[in-house]
Amino acid sequence: VRALEFQAFGQAQRAGDFDLAMGSWVLMDGSPSGLRNTWRSGGKQNAGAYANAAFDAQIDSGNAAFDAARRRAHFSRAFAAAAEDPPGVWLY
């Protein structure tokens, strides 16, 4: 187990220098659209290289939708896809 300060943690993640990483994510604006960087294929913060085409399509569609009900439906389907093929382990 290595405890790293934030900059070193980020560098290790970008380099793929880990077997398991523990971190936390906060959706600053309360919108699930922030998950695009974290779990979408090729996302800037997708250090684990998670890839799921169904999740990607629903996140992209949710981000493109202007109608709140349609956004909610797309994000719900994205979460369902992630529940079937988990990109990580949620501890809380």
Sequence and secondary structure as in RCSB ss.txt:
>XXXX:A:sequence
VRALEFQAFGQAQRAGDFDLAMGSWVLMDGSPSGLRNTWRSGGKQNAGAYANAAFDAQIDSGNAAFDAARRRAHF
SRAFAAAAEDPPGVWLY
>XXXX:A:secstr
     HHHHHHHHHHT  S        TTS GGGHHHHHSTT TT TT    HHHHHHHHHHHH  SHHHHHHHH
HHHHHHHHHS SS    
